[in-house]
């Protein structure tokens, strides 16, 4: 089996990258971060950009053509979200994408949709909701939500304490599931709690992959440019090892994310999520180390990628849940 992107998929990837580079490049990112402030109180969603994404088909990628969508599948959605992760595109992208076809205006970027992530966030404090104040539609019960101090200024968060189950009922009705069936994917309708949102987990992993790829590129570029003792720091063995480890983690995550987008199997998605989270968080930390003291400054971009990776890693199912799912599968009697 050849795991190579098709010409159409490469064209899609290039098109999304060019769109985001022109509309949300580094200057726009820095301006958004500066406007949000350290505490994120000034974070605002760019509605113009949101509509442009809708016009470009970002939210309607997996919506059937008969319903006004692009008619593509999960692999193409993963490629698009990977590019969004590379530039730290803010906003409830996953919730809006999965709501296309069920929430009027979501596919066109006219309606911003967020969702109650009804999974315990690791602190015992209930569920998280991103961009609650900026959203037009909230999937799930966000009553009683209280604002949180988010480590990422471009991901404002609220916490909802009263959540029943792993995810809020009625949150997802995405055409992605039907599209996966049409294309013959390995996805089967989940029947257990916590497995009904694997598509959101995979799209989140794709964002993490994009961030990991970007921090790896940043580290390598800086290692080539920064000089110490008359030599680029990339010529020193310790820095070489850091960059090599970043690349290995990123490419392992890429293989897992791309494979999971083809199989759409919940266990493959769990694997992809684990590897992508590790690649994004550790990659950003290693990138910061390559940059040295400069990496700790507000002017450097490294801190933004580390903060976003931390927040993304808290979304959805926890690392422990994914690890337990994979462990349980390995210990099934028929696999002994």
C-alpha positions, 0 to 999 in steps of 0.5 A, spaced: 500 500 500 502 506 498 501 512 503 502 517 498 497 524 497 494 524 490 495 530 486 488 533 488 490 532 495 496 536 494 493 541 491 488 542 496 493 542 501 497 547 497 491 551 496 489 551 504 496 553 506 496 559 501 489 561 503 492 561 510 499 564 509 495 570 505 490 571 510 493 569 517 500 570 516 505 571 522 503 579 522 496 577 523 497 572 528 502 577 532 497 582 532 491 577 534 495 575 540 497 582 542 490 584 541 488 579 546 493 580 551 497 576 556 490 574 559 486 573 553 481 578 555 481 582 548 481 575 544 476 576 538 474 572 532 475 575 525 468 574 522 471 576 515 476 570 516 471 566 518 466 567 512 472 567 507 474 560 510 467 558 509 467 561 502 473 557 500 469 550 503 473 549 509 467 547 513 464 544 508 469 539 505 466 533 507 459 535 506 456 532 500 455 536 493 448 535 493 447 539 499 452 544 497 458 542 500 465 540 497 464 532 497 470 530 500 472 525 505 476 525 512 483 524 509 482 531 506 479 534 512 485 532 516 490 535 511 486 542 511 486 542 519 493 540 519 494 547 515 490 550 520 494 548 526 501 550 522 499 557 523 495 557 529 488 559 526 484 561 532 476 559 533 472 553 534 474 550 527 472 543 529 465 544 532 463 549 526 466 544 521 462 538 524 456 542 524 456 543 517 450 541 514 446 541 521 447 548 523 444 553 518 450 557 516 456 553 519 458 550 512 458 557 509 462 560 515 456 565 517 455 561 523 460 560 528 459 554 532 462 551 539 461 545 543 461 543 550 466 538 551 463 534 556 469 530 558 472 531 565 478 536 563 483 532 568 482 537 574 475 534 576 472 541 574 467 539 569 467 540 561 470 546 557 467 550 552 472 554 547 470 561 544 463 561 548 462 569 548 464 569 540 459 563 538 452 564 535 450 557 536 453 552 542 452 545 542 450 542 548 448 545 555 453 551 557 448 554 562 452 556 568 459 556 564 464 560 568 470 564 564 477 561 565 484 564 565 486 560 559 494 559 558 493 560 550 490 568 549 487 565 542 483 560 546 478 563 551 475 558 555 469 557 559 468 551 564 461 548 565 460 544 571 454 540 570 455 535 565 452 528 564 456 523 560 462 523 556 459 528 551 453 533 551 447 529 548 446 532 541 452 535 540 454 532 533 450 530 527 456 531 522 455 528 515 462 526 516 460 519 518 455 518 512 461 520 508 466 515 511 460 510 510 459 512 502 467 512 501 468 505 504 471 507 511 472 502 516 468 506 521 462 503 524 457 507 528 460 507 535 456 504 541 460 506 547 460 512 551 466 516 549 467 513 542 462 517 539 467 523 537 472 520 534 472 525 528 473 531 533 479 527 536 482 526 529 481 533 527 484 535 533 490 530 532 491 534 525 491 540 528 497 538 533 501 535 527 501 542 524 503 545 530 509 540 531 511 540 523 511 548 524 516 548 531 520 543 527 521 547 522 522 553 526 528 549 530 531 547 524 531 554 521 534 557 527 539 552 528 542 554 521 542 561 522 544 562 530 552 562 531 556 560 537 563 560 537 563 562 529 559 556 527 551 555 526 549 552 533 546 546 528 553 543 527 553 541 535 551 534 536 546 536 542 542 541 538 542 536 532 539 530 536 534 535 539 532 537 532 532 529 529 528 527 535 523 532 533 523 530 526 522 523 528 516 524 533 513 529 527 513 524 522 511 518 526 505 522 528 504 524 521 503 517 519 499 515 524 494 521 523 494 520 515 493 512 516 487 513 521 484 518 516 483 512 511 481 507 516 477 511 521 478 506 526 477 509 533 483 505 536 487 508 530 484 515 532 486 514 539 493 512 537 494 518 532 491 523 538 497 520 543 502 521 538 500 528 535 499 530 542 506 528 544 509 531 538 506 538 539 508 539 546 515 536 546 516 539 539 514 546 542 518 545 548 524 542 544 524 548 539 524 553 545 530 549 548 534 550 541 532 557 541 535 558 548 534 564 552 530 568 546 525 562 546 522 565 552 521 572 550 514 574 548 517 577 541 519 569 539 513 565 536 515 559 540 511 560 546 504 561 542 505 554 539 507 551 546 501 554 549 496 552 544 499 545 544 497 545 551 490 547 550 489 542 545 492 536 549 486 538 554 481 537 549 476 531 548 478 524 551 484 524 556 491 521 554 489 516 560 482 514 556 486 513 549 491 509 553 486 504 556 482 503 550 489 501 546 491 497 552 484 493 553 484 492 545 491 489 546 489 484 552 483 482 548 482 474 549 482 473 541 489 477 540 493 473 546 
